[in-house]
Amino acid sequence: MCSRFIPLVRDEKEWFRSYGDVGKHTLPSGTLETYLTSGLCRLEIVAALCPKRYETGAWRTGPLNMRFRYHQTPQEAGTGRRVTSVDLLDPREGFFQNKADQQAIAPVLMQLALEYAAYEESGSESWDNTIDVSSRPQWLKDLAIEARSAHVAPTSLPTPRGKASRV
């Protein structure tokens, strides 16, 4: 149900221009490049771009301009590039500091894959300003098929009358 996603990252060139070489040969922590290698950050993007529903089950209108936000210089917080379907990288292939997290995200990722599939199958156009769901990567489409074959139950959303609505 999250309606706001603000990924804070650092621009590598601006970081080095502002702070110089900190003696490391790797990218500074928090750059867009390192953000996109993290399994949990990848999951954040998959969740942020996933079509959302109202409590009634109707599809919500998605945000028009979801962007990465730079924060290397607090006086000049900058707007980065748009978050797009290109950023839908498989979280399972990302880096995990705690290896147990890789297993813990599996059910969440399956539910998200089912939501993408349900939106595409619905014929709705509500979320289309945010992302062309049909252009999502093949791994995300395959995961929805896997979730269905494993009989993963769709999520239930409460309705205003207190009854559960199948999603």
Secondary structure, DSSP 8 states (H G I E B T S, - for coil): -------EEB-HHHHHHHH---S-SS--TTBHHHHTTBHHHHHHHHHHHS--B-TTS-B----S--EEEE-SSGGG-EEEEE--GGG---GGGSB-SSHHHHHHTHHHHHHHHHHHHHHHHHT--TTTTT--GGGS-HHHHHHHHHHHHTT----EEE-TTS-EEE-
